[in-house]
């Protein structure tokens, strides 16, 4: 039950990450925003998230997941209220920043709970299940969220998610126990200061070339999920295939569905064959090919496009190999910091690419408006999505530069 609440937090965080894609037109109309502004508004989540990724590890060690998850859920709730009630862009930005700050804690805290409540030989599987449940939150943030927005409006829907955050905070406070040793007193004291250790580990991690290679791999392989899947995919599908928003969101959610199914499986295969580089390279290549065919290949039926979207999710999930590999390349002292740094770089890709794609779309805008919303054609999206092709090429280069670990940790 304790682990499930940790995983549910990552579900909530991932849901918040992609939910703006289900309300693109509404946000552009209500805030009189162009594509670049909308990209920045959505990416504000990532700005707060990435800044906190490295500090959150030491905070989890010092204060425990229970306190952090409770506070994080309340931050997300406050962000949801601010966003839903916003009558200007400043309040909307504040809402997304607060939501991103709260969401930054859940993945690390869920891993922390997994590490203390399960034996080491089950950690990889449990971690894979955390990723599976988190990406499931992204799926709910697509078609179901789009349907709710159509029926209730985006403000009421976002306010409902804020209410969920309050209820979830209460569950965390009363149910989560930080460590089995605290069962008799779940309010036990922190384990002691570790700030010096964190900084030392971070210094060691950043001094290792493979940390940077794997950070590039994670960031570039996540780009289609965080830029296409989390924001620009829905309006693209509506434009190119002439479908309504819920149907477009359902199509884009196939990317997340593929990711959710594939991430644990790819990790299992990599563990099984005791190889990191070959599966990472194959996944990077196939993710690039599938997205290239989707955007720049011959004209496709909606079914064909859906298949390629799903396959892109399947192969993009190969980025999870990077987390295991960076742990194996770094010493025990630096492994945690290395993983946090890679995770931060993954989020940076979303923070950078979402507004960049919006800016490129604005440069090509021909002045067309429908109900106050800027309209972009297929050619506009084709030019903007060249950024994702470049990112895919970077992932192939990074995968080719991985130094094989054969599943063994540094020094073993």
Sine and cosine of phi, psi and omega as CSV:
sin_phi,cos_phi,sin_psi,cos_psi,sin_omega,cos_omega
0.00,0.00,-0.65,0.76,0.01,-1.00
-0.90,0.44,-0.73,0.68,0.02,-1.00
-0.89,0.46,-0.63,0.78,-0.01,-1.00
-0.88,0.48,-0.61,0.79,0.04,-1.00
-0.92,0.40,-0.60,0.80,0.07,-1.00
-0.89,0.45,-0.71,0.70,0.02,-1.00
-0.90,0.43,-0.59,0.81,0.04,-1.00
-0.89,0.45,-0.55,0.83,0.06,-1.00
-0.89,0.45,-0.66,0.75,0.04,-1.00
-0.93,0.36,-0.56,0.83,0.13,-0.99
-0.84,0.54,-0.74,0.67,-0.01,-1.00
-0.89,0.45,-0.65,0.76,0.00,-1.00
-0.91,0.42,-0.69,0.73,-0.02,-1.00
-0.93,0.37,-0.60,0.80,0.07,-1.00
-0.85,0.53,-0.72,0.70,0.00,-1.00
-0.91,0.42,-0.52,0.85,-0.06,-1.00
-0.90,0.43,-0.66,0.75,-0.12,-0.99
-0.98,-0.20,-0.18,0.98,-0.14,-0.99
-0.85,0.52,-0.50,0.86,0.03,-1.00
-0.86,0.51,-0.41,0.91,0.00,-1.00
-0.90,0.43,-0.36,0.93,-0.01,-1.00
-1.00,0.06,-0.01,1.00,-0.06,-1.00
-0.62,-0.78,0.51,0.86,-0.08,-1.00
-0.84,0.55,-0.79,0.61,-0.05,-1.00
-0.89,0.46,-0.65,0.76,-0.02,-1.00
-0.89,0.46,-0.69,0.73,-0.03,-1.00
-0.93,0.37,-0.67,0.74,0.02,-1.00
-0.89,0.46,-0.62,0.78,-0.01,-1.00
-0.96,0.30,-0.76,0.65,-0.11,-0.99
-0.93,0.35,-0.51,0.86,-0.01,-1.00
-0.96,-0.27,0.15,0.99,-0.01,-1.00
0.75,0.66,0.73,0.69,-0.14,-0.99
-0.98,-0.20,0.60,-0.80,0.17,-0.99
-1.00,0.07,-0.02,-1.00,-0.08,-1.00
-0.91,0.41,-0.62,0.78,0.00,-1.00
-0.91,0.42,-0.67,0.74,0.03,-1.00
-0.90,0.44,-0.68,0.74,0.03,-1.00
-0.88,0.47,-0.66,0.75,0.04,-1.00
-0.86,0.50,-0.68,0.73,0.04,-1.00
-0.91,0.40,-0.62,0.78,0.00,-1.00
-0.89,0.45,-0.73,0.68,0.05,-1.00
-0.90,0.43,-0.65,0.76,-0.06,-1.00
-0.96,0.28,-0.23,0.97,0.06,-1.00
-0.83,0.56,-0.55,0.83,0.11,-0.99
-0.81,0.59,-0.74,0.67,-0.06,-1.00
-0.94,0.34,-0.54,0.84,-0.01,-1.00
-0.87,0.50,-0.75,0.66,0.01,-1.00
-0.93,0.38,-0.65,0.76,-0.04,-1.00
-0.86,0.50,-0.74,0.67,-0.12,-0.99
-0.95,0.32,-0.56,0.83,0.00,-1.00
-0.89,0.46,-0.54,0.84,-0.09,-1.00
-1.00,-0.02,-0.13,0.99,-0.14,-0.99
-0.87,0.50,-0.70,0.71,-0.01,-1.00
-0.95,0.30,-0.73,0.68,0.02,-1.00
-0.89,0.46,-0.49,0.87,-0.12,-0.99
-0.90,0.43,-0.47,0.88,0.02,-1.00
-0.89,0.46,-0.74,0.67,0.01,-1.00
-0.94,0.35,-0.52,0.85,0.04,-1.00
-0.92,0.40,-0.61,0.79,0.04,-1.00
-0.91,0.42,-0.62,0.78,0.04,-1.00
-0.94,0.35,-0.60,0.80,-0.13,-0.99
-0.99,0.14,-0.68,0.74,-0.11,-0.99
-0.93,-0.36,-0.20,0.98,0.06,-1.00
1.00,0.07,0.48,-0.88,-0.04,-1.00
-0.89,0.47,-0.56,0.83,-0.08,-1.00
-0.85,0.52,-0.79,0.62,0.00,-1.00
-0.90,0.44,-0.70,0.72,-0.07,-1.00
-0.92,0.38,-0.68,0.74,-0.01,-1.00
-0.92,0.40,-0.61,0.79,0.04,-1.00
-0.89,0.45,-0.76,0.65,0.02,-1.00
-0.90,0.43,-0.61,0.79,-0.01,-1.00
-0.91,0.42,-0.66,0.75,0.02,-1.00
-0.89,0.45,-0.63,0.78,0.04,-1.00
-0.93,0.37,-0.58,0.81,0.09,-1.00
-0.89,0.46,-0.69,0.72,0.04,-1.00
-0.88,0.48,-0.66,0.75,0.01,-1.00
-0.89,0.45,-0.70,0.72,0.03,-1.00
-0.88,0.47,-0.64,0.77,0.05,-1.00
-0.89,0.45,-0.66,0.76,0.02,-1.00
-0.90,0.45,-0.67,0.75,0.02,-1.00
-0.90,0.44,-0.71,0.70,0.00,-1.00
-0.88,0.47,-0.67,0.74,-0.03,-1.00
-0.93,0.37,-0.70,0.71,-0.05,-1.00
-0.92,0.39,-0.54,0.84,-0.05,-1.00
-1.00,-0.03,-0.06,1.00,-0.13,-0.99
-0.89,0.45,0.76,-0.65,0.12,-0.99
-0.93,-0.36,0.14,0.99,0.07,-1.00
-0.46,-0.89,0.25,-0.97,-0.07,-1.00
-0.92,0.40,-0.51,0.86,-0.03,-1.00
-0.88,0.48,-0.72,0.69,0.02,-1.00
-0.93,0.38,-0.58,0.81,0.03,-1.00
-0.91,0.42,-0.68,0.73,0.07,-1.00
-0.87,0.49,-0.69,0.73,0.02,-1.00
-0.86,0.51,-0.68,0.73,0.01,-1.00
-0.87,0.49,-0.71,0.71,0.01,-1.00
-0.93,0.37,-0.59,0.81,0.04,-1.00
-0.90,0.43,-0.70,0.71,0.02,-1.00
-0.90,0.44,-0.65,0.76,0.02,-1.00
-0.90,0.43,-0.67,0.74,0.04,-1.00
-0.91,0.42,-0.63,0.77,0.02,-1.00
-0.89,0.45,-0.69,0.72,0.03,-1.00
-0.92,0.40,-0.67,0.74,-0.04,-1.00
-0.90,0.43,-0.40,0.92,-0.07,-1.00
-0.88,0.47,-0.34,0.94,-0.13,-0.99
-1.00,0.01,-0.40,0.92,-0.27,-0.96
-0.95,0.32,-0.65,0.76,-0.03,-1.00
-0.90,0.43,-0.73,0.68,-0.01,-1.00
-0.90,0.43,-0.68,0.73,-0.02,-1.00
-0.91,0.41,-0.61,0.79,0.02,-1.00
-0.92,0.39,-0.61,0.79,0.09,-1.00
-0.91,0.42,-0.62,0.79,0.03,-1.00
-0.88,0.47,-0.71,0.71,0.03,-1.00
-0.90,0.44,-0.65,0.76,0.02,-1.00
-0.88,0.47,-0.62,0.79,-0.07,-1.00
-0.94,0.34,-0.47,0.88,-0.05,-1.00
-0.98,-0.18,-0.34,0.94,-0.06,-1.00
-0.98,-0.22,-0.11,0.99,0.02,-1.00
-0.78,-0.63,0.47,-0.88,0.03,-1.00
-0.92,0.39,0.43,-0.90,-0.07,-1.00
-0.82,0.57,-0.59,0.81,-0.06,-1.00
-0.94,0.35,-0.16,0.99,0.04,-1.00
-0.96,-0.28,-0.01,1.00,-0.12,-0.99
-0.90,0.43,-0.66,0.75,-0.03,-1.00
-0.89,0.46,-0.70,0.72,0.00,-1.00
-0.91,0.41,-0.71,0.71,-0.01,-1.00
-0.90,0.45,-0.62,0.78,0.05,-1.00
-0.90,0.44,-0.66,0.75,0.05,-1.00
-0.89,0.47,-0.60,0.80,0.02,-1.00
-0.94,0.34,-0.54,0.84,0.09,-1.00
-0.88,0.48,-0.69,0.72,0.03,-1.00
-0.90,0.44,-0.65,0.76,0.01,-1.00
-0.87,0.50,-0.74,0.67,-0.03,-1.00
-0.93,0.38,-0.62,0.79,0.02,-1.00
-0.88,0.47,-0.73,0.68,-0.01,-1.00
-0.92,0.39,-0.48,0.88,0.11,-0.99
-0.87,0.50,-0.56,0.83,0.10,-1.00
-0.89,0.46,-0.59,0.81,0.07,-1.00
-0.91,0.42,-0.58,0.81,0.03,-1.00
-0.91,0.42,-0.68,0.74,0.04,-1.00
-0.90,0.43,-0.51,0.86,0.02,-1.00
-0.97,0.26,-0.02,1.00,0.01,-1.00
-0.98,-0.20,-0.99,-0.15,-0.11,-0.99
-0.88,0.48,-0.75,0.66,0.02,-1.00
-0.87,0.49,-0.64,0.77,0.04,-1.00
-0.90,0.44,-0.68,0.73,0.02,-1.00
-0.88,0.47,-0.65,0.76,0.05,-1.00
-0.89,0.46,-0.67,0.74,0.02,-1.00
-0.90,0.43,-0.64,0.77,0.02,-1.00
-0.90,0.45,-0.64,0.77,0.03,-1.00
-0.88,0.47,-0.63,0.78,-0.09,-1.00
-0.99,0.10,-0.74,0.67,-0.16,-0.99
-0.97,-0.26,-0.20,0.98,-0.10,-1.00
1.00,0.01,0.45,-0.89,-0.11,-0.99
-0.94,0.34,-0.55,0.84,-0.04,-1.00
-0.92,0.38,-0.73,0.69,0.01,-1.00
-0.90,0.44,-0.61,0.79,-0.01,-1.00
-0.92,0.40,-0.70,0.71,0.03,-1.00
-0.91,0.42,-0.61,0.79,0.03,-1.00
-0.89,0.45,-0.60,0.80,0.05,-1.00
-0.90,0.44,-0.62,0.79,0.04,-1.00
-0.92,0.39,-0.51,0.86,0.07,-1.00
-0.92,0.39,-0.64,0.77,0.05,-1.00
-0.88,0.47,-0.64,0.76,0.07,-1.00
-0.85,0.52,-0.65,0.76,0.01,-1.00
-0.86,0.50,-0.63,0.78,0.02,-1.00
-0.91,0.41,-0.71,0.70,0.02,-1.00
-0.89,0.45,-0.65,0.76,0.01,-1.00
-0.91,0.42,-0.62,0.78,0.05,-1.00
-0.85,0.52,-0.66,0.75,0.03,-1.00
-0.89,0.46,-0.66,0.75,0.04,-1.00
-0.88,0.47,-0.68,0.73,0.01,-1.00
-0.87,0.50,-0.70,0.72,-0.08,-1.00
-0.91,0.41,-0.62,0.79,-0.12,-0.99
-0.99,-0.11,-0.27,0.96,-0.09,-1.00
-0.93,-0.37,-0.66,0.75,-0.12,-0.99
-0.93,0.36,0.72,-0.69,0.13,-0.99
-0.86,-0.51,0.79,-0.62,-0.16,-0.99
-0.91,0.42,-0.54,0.84,-0.14,-0.99
-0.43,-0.90,0.56,-0.83,0.04,-1.00
-0.82,0.57,-0.52,0.85,0.01,-1.00
-0.93,0.38,-0.26,0.97,-0.03,-1.00
-0.99,-0.12,0.16,0.99,-0.05,-1.00
-0.85,0.53,-0.59,0.81,0.01,-1.00
-0.98,0.21,-0.34,0.94,0.03,-1.00
-0.45,-0.89,0.99,0.10,-0.07,-1.00
-0.93,0.37,-0.06,1.00,0.04,-1.00
-0.98,-0.19,0.43,0.90,-0.06,-1.00
-0.85,0.53,0.34,-0.94,-0.06,-1.00
-0.95,0.32,0.36,-0.93,0.09,-1.00
-0.86,0.51,0.34,-0.94,-0.08,-1.00
-0.98,0.18,-0.12,0.99,0.03,-1.00
0.88,-0.48,0.27,-0.96,-0.06,-1.00
-0.94,0.34,0.64,-0.77,0.00,-1.00
-0.71,-0.71,0.29,0.96,-0.09,-1.00
-0.88,0.48,-0.67,0.74,0.00,-1.00
-0.89,0.46,-0.66,0.75,0.01,-1.00
-0.88,0.47,-0.69,0.73,-0.01,-1.00
-0.86,0.50,-0.73,0.69,-0.03,-1.00
-0.91,0.42,-0.62,0.78,0.03,-1.00
-0.90,0.43,-0.67,0.74,0.02,-1.00
-0.91,0.41,-0.63,0.77,0.01,-1.00
-0.91,0.43,-0.66,0.76,0.02,-1.00
-0.88,0.48,-0.68,0.73,0.02,-1.00
-0.91,0.42,-0.67,0.74,-0.03,-1.00
-0.89,0.45,-0.69,0.72,-0.04,-1.00
-0.95,0.32,-0.33,0.95,0.05,-1.00
-0.99,0.13,-0.07,1.00,-0.02,-1.00
-0.99,-0.17,0.84,-0.55,-0.05,-1.00
-0.86,0.52,-0.59,0.81,-0.04,-1.00
-0.92,0.40,-0.45,0.89,0.08,-1.00
-0.86,0.50,-0.69,0.73,0.00,-1.00
-0.94,0.34,-0.62,0.78,0.05,-1.00
-0.88,0.48,-0.71,0.71,-0.05,-1.00
-0.97,0.26,-0.46,0.89,0.12,-0.99
-0.91,0.41,-0.67,0.74,0.06,-1.00
-0.90,0.45,-0.66,0.75,0.03,-1.00
-0.86,0.51,-0.76,0.65,-0.03,-1.00
-0.89,0.45,-0.70,0.71,-0.03,-1.00
-0.91,0.42,-0.70,0.71,-0.08,-1.00
-0.96,0.26,-0.59,0.81,0.01,-1.00
-0.96,0.27,-0.33,0.94,0.02,-1.00
-1.00,0.03,-0.09,1.00,-0.19,-0.98
-0.90,0.44,-0.66,0.75,-0.01,-1.00
-0.92,0.39,-0.59,0.81,0.04,-1.00
-0.91,0.42,-0.73,0.69,-0.14,-0.99
-0.99,0.12,-0.41,0.91,0.00,-1.00
-0.97,-0.23,-0.78,0.62,0.02,-1.00
-0.97,0.23,-0.78,0.62,-0.07,-1.00
-0.94,0.35,-0.59,0.81,-0.12,-0.99
-1.00,0.00,-0.20,0.98,-0.02,-1.00
-0.51,-0.86,-0.88,0.47,-0.25,-0.97
-1.00,0.02,-0.15,0.99,-0.02,-1.00
-0.93,0.38,-0.63,0.78,-0.04,-1.00
-0.90,0.43,-0.79,0.61,0.05,-1.00
-0.89,0.45,-0.52,0.85,0.06,-1.00
-0.88,0.47,-0.76,0.66,-0.02,-1.00
-0.90,0.43,-0.61,0.80,0.05,-1.00
-0.89,0.46,-0.65,0.76,-0.03,-1.00
-0.95,0.32,-0.74,0.67,-0.14,-0.99
-0.97,0.22,-0.60,0.80,-0.10,-0.99
-0.95,-0.32,-0.01,1.00,0.08,-1.00
0.89,0.46,0.57,0.82,-0.02,-1.00
-0.96,-0.28,0.27,-0.96,-0.02,-1.00
-0.99,0.16,0.13,-0.99,-0.11,-0.99
-0.89,0.47,-0.74,0.67,0.03,-1.00
-0.86,0.52,-0.63,0.78,0.01,-1.00
-0.93,0.36,-0.63,0.77,0.05,-1.00
-0.90,0.43,-0.65,0.76,0.03,-1.00
-0.90,0.43,-0.59,0.80,0.05,-1.00
-0.90,0.43,-0.64,0.77,0.03,-1.00
-0.90,0.44,-0.73,0.68,-0.03,-1.00
-0.92,0.39,-0.52,0.85,0.01,-1.00
-0.91,0.42,-0.29,0.96,0.08,-1.00
-0.89,0.45,-0.49,0.87,0.07,-1.00
-0.88,0.47,-0.71,0.70,0.01,-1.00
-0.93,0.36,-0.59,0.81,0.03,-1.00
-0.89,0.46,-0.70,0.72,0.05,-1.00
-0.88,0.47,-0.67,0.74,0.04,-1.00
-0.87,0.49,-0.73,0.68,-0.06,-1.00
-0.88,0.47,-0.67,0.74,0.00,-1.00
-0.94,0.33,-0.58,0.82,-0.17,-0.99
-1.00,0.10,-0.57,0.82,-0.13,-0.99
-0.82,0.57,-0.78,0.62,0.04,-1.00
-0.90,0.44,-0.60,0.80,-0.05,-1.00
-0.92,0.39,-0.69,0.72,0.01,-1.00
-0.89,0.45,-0.67,0.75,0.05,-1.00
-0.88,0.48,-0.65,0.76,0.01,-1.00
-0.91,0.42,-0.70,0.72,0.00,-1.00
-0.88,0.47,-0.69,0.72,-0.01,-1.00
-0.89,0.46,-0.65,0.76,0.06,-1.00
-0.91,0.41,-0.64,0.77,-0.08,-1.00
-0.91,0.42,-0.70,0.71,-0.04,-1.00
-1.00,0.02,-0.08,1.00,0.00,-1.00
0.83,0.56,0.66,0.75,0.06,-1.00
-0.71,-0.70,0.61,-0.79,0.04,-1.00
-0.93,-0.36,-0.68,0.73,-0.13,-0.99
-0.92,0.38,-0.75,0.67,-0.05,-1.00
-0.86,0.52,-0.76,0.65,0.01,-1.00
-0.91,0.42,-0.56,0.83,0.03,-1.00
-0.91,0.42,-0.67,0.74,-0.02,-1.00
-0.93,0.37,-0.68,0.73,0.03,-1.00
-0.88,0.47,-0.71,0.71,-0.02,-1.00
-0.90,0.43,-0.66,0.75,0.01,-1.00
-0.89,0.46,-0.69,0.72,0.00,-1.00
-0.90,0.44,-0.72,0.69,-0.06,-1.00
-0.95,0.33,-0.53,0.85,0.07,-1.00
-0.91,0.42,-0.67,0.75,0.04,-1.00
-0.90,0.43,-0.69,0.72,-0.02,-1.00
-0.90,0.43,-0.71,0.70,-0.06,-1.00
-0.90,0.43,-0.65,0.76,0.00,-1.00
-0.95,0.30,-0.60,0.80,0.04,-1.00
-0.88,0.47,-0.68,0.74,0.03,-1.00
-0.92,0.40,-0.60,0.80,0.01,-1.00
-0.88,0.48,-0.71,0.71,-0.12,-0.99
-1.00,-0.03,-0.64,0.77,-0.18,-0.98
-0.89,-0.45,0.00,1.00,0.01,-1.00
-0.98,0.18,-0.12,-0.99,0.03,-1.00
-0.88,0.47,0.37,-0.93,-0.02,-1.00
-0.81,0.58,0.72,-0.70,-0.08,-1.00
-0.89,-0.46,0.49,-0.87,0.23,-0.97
-0.96,0.29,0.23,-0.97,0.05,-1.00
-0.87,0.50,-0.62,0.78,0.03,-1.00
-0.89,0.46,-0.69,0.73,0.04,-1.00
-0.89,0.46,-0.66,0.75,0.04,-1.00
-0.89,0.46,-0.67,0.75,0.00,-1.00
-0.88,0.47,-0.62,0.78,0.02,-1.00
-0.89,0.45,-0.69,0.72,0.00,-1.00
-0.93,0.38,-0.60,0.80,0.06,-1.00
-0.88,0.48,-0.71,0.70,0.02,-1.00
-0.88,0.48,-0.71,0.70,-0.01,-1.00
-0.90,0.43,-0.59,0.81,0.05,-1.00
-0.88,0.47,-0.64,0.77,0.07,-1.00
-0.90,0.44,-0.66,0.75,0.01,-1.00
-0.85,0.53,-0.74,0.68,-0.09,-1.00
-0.99,0.12,-0.54,0.84,0.05,-1.00
-0.89,0.46,-0.46,0.89,0.01,-1.00
-0.90,0.44,-0.20,0.98,0.06,-1.00
-0.88,0.48,-0.21,0.98,0.04,-1.00
-0.89,0.46,-0.34,0.94,0.00,-1.00
-0.89,0.45,-0.41,0.91,0.06,-1.00
-0.86,0.51,-0.52,0.86,-0.01,-1.00
-0.87,0.49,-0.57,0.82,-0.01,-1.00
-0.92,0.39,-0.69,0.72,0.03,-1.00
-0.91,0.41,-0.66,0.75,-0.08,-1.00
-0.93,0.38,-0.64,0.77,-0.02,-1.00
-0.93,0.36,-0.52,0.85,0.10,-0.99
-0.91,0.42,-0.64,0.77,-0.05,-1.00
-0.96,0.29,-0.47,0.88,0.00,-1.00
-0.99,0.17,-0.33,0.94,-0.05,-1.00
-0.95,-0.30,0.46,-0.89,0.04,-1.00
-0.91,0.41,0.24,-0.97,0.00,-1.00
-0.84,0.54,-0.60,0.80,-0.02,-1.00
-0.91,0.41,-0.53,0.85,-0.10,-1.00
-0.97,-0.22,-0.15,0.99,-0.14,-0.99
-0.88,0.47,-0.71,0.70,-0.02,-1.00
-0.89,0.46,-0.69,0.72,0.03,-1.00
-0.91,0.41,-0.60,0.80,0.02,-1.00
-0.90,0.44,-0.69,0.73,0.02,-1.00
-0.90,0.44,-0.68,0.73,0.02,-1.00
-0.88,0.47,-0.64,0.77,-0.01,-1.00
-0.92,0.40,-0.68,0.73,0.03,-1.00
-0.88,0.47,-0.68,0.73,0.01,-1.00
-0.90,0.45,-0.61,0.79,0.06,-1.00
-0.89,0.46,-0.67,0.74,0.00,-1.00
-0.92,0.39,-0.55,0.83,0.08,-1.00
-0.85,0.52,-0.72,0.69,-0.02,-1.00
-0.93,0.37,-0.56,0.83,0.02,-1.00
-0.85,0.53,-0.58,0.81,-0.02,-1.00
-0.88,0.47,-0.65,0.76,0.05,-1.00
-0.92,0.38,-0.66,0.75,-0.01,-1.00
-0.90,0.45,-0.52,0.85,-0.04,-1.00
-1.00,0.06,-0.70,0.72,-0.16,-0.99
-0.98,0.20,-0.56,0.83,-0.01,-1.00
-0.86,0.52,-0.80,0.60,0.04,-1.00
-0.94,0.33,-0.52,0.86,0.02,-1.00
-0.88,0.47,-0.71,0.71,0.03,-1.00
-0.90,0.45,-0.65,0.76,0.05,-1.00
-0.88,0.47,-0.64,0.77,0.01,-1.00
-0.90,0.43,-0.67,0.74,0.02,-1.00
-0.91,0.41,-0.63,0.78,0.06,-1.00
-0.88,0.47,-0.68,0.73,0.00,-1.00
-0.89,0.46,-0.59,0.81,0.01,-1.00
-0.88,0.48,-0.48,0.88,-0.06,-1.00
-0.99,-0.16,-0.03,1.00,-0.10,-0.99
-0.88,0.47,0.73,-0.68,-0.05,-1.00
-0.99,-0.13,0.16,0.99,0.04,-1.00
1.00,-0.08,-0.02,1.00,-0.03,-1.00
-0.94,0.34,0.74,-0.67,0.02,-1.00
-0.75,-0.66,0.61,-0.79,0.15,-0.99
-0.73,-0.68,0.91,-0.41,-0.04,-1.00
0.82,0.58,0.63,0.78,0.05,-1.00
0.99,0.17,0.10,1.00,-0.04,-1.00
-0.95,-0.30,0.78,-0.63,0.04,-1.00
-0.89,0.45,0.68,-0.74,0.00,-1.00
-0.94,-0.34,0.71,-0.70,0.02,-1.00
-0.85,-0.53,0.56,-0.83,-0.01,-1.00
-0.99,-0.15,0.04,-1.00,-0.07,-1.00
-0.88,0.48,-0.63,0.78,0.00,-1.00
-0.88,0.47,-0.60,0.80,0.05,-1.00
-0.87,0.50,-0.73,0.68,0.01,-1.00
-0.91,0.42,-0.63,0.78,0.01,-1.00
-0.85,0.53,-0.68,0.74,0.03,-1.00
-0.92,0.38,-0.69,0.72,-0.05,-1.00
-0.91,0.42,-0.59,0.81,-0.07,-1.00
-0.98,0.19,-0.02,1.00,0.16,-0.99
-0.87,0.50,-0.46,0.89,0.07,-1.00
-0.87,0.50,-0.59,0.81,-0.01,-1.00
-0.97,0.24,-0.50,0.87,0.11,-0.99
-0.91,0.40,-0.69,0.73,0.05,-1.00
-0.87,0.49,-0.66,0.75,0.03,-1.00
-0.89,0.46,-0.64,0.77,0.04,-1.00
-0.90,0.45,-0.63,0.78,0.07,-1.00
-0.89,0.46,-0.64,0.77,0.04,-1.00
-0.88,0.48,-0.59,0.80,-0.01,-1.00
-0.92,0.39,-0.61,0.80,0.04,-1.00
-0.91,0.42,-0.68,0.73,0.03,-1.00
-0.88,0.47,-0.71,0.70,-0.01,-1.00
-0.88,0.47,-0.69,0.73,0.00,-1.00
-0.89,0.46,-0.58,0.81,0.00,-1.00
-0.95,0.32,-0.32,0.95,-0.02,-1.00
-1.00,-0.08,-0.05,1.00,0.02,-1.00
-0.90,0.44,0.72,-0.70,0.12,-0.99
-1.00,-0.06,0.85,-0.52,-0.12,-0.99
-0.87,0.49,0.67,-0.74,0.02,-1.00
-0.95,-0.31,-0.29,0.96,-0.08,-1.00
0.84,0.53,0.50,0.87,0.07,-1.00
0.96,0.28,0.25,0.97,-0.02,-1.00
-0.95,-0.32,0.66,-0.75,0.00,-1.00
-0.97,0.24,0.36,-0.93,0.01,-1.00
-0.84,0.54,0.75,-0.66,0.05,-1.00
1.00,0.05,-0.10,1.00,-0.03,-1.00
-1.00,0.01,0.00,0.00,0.00,0.00
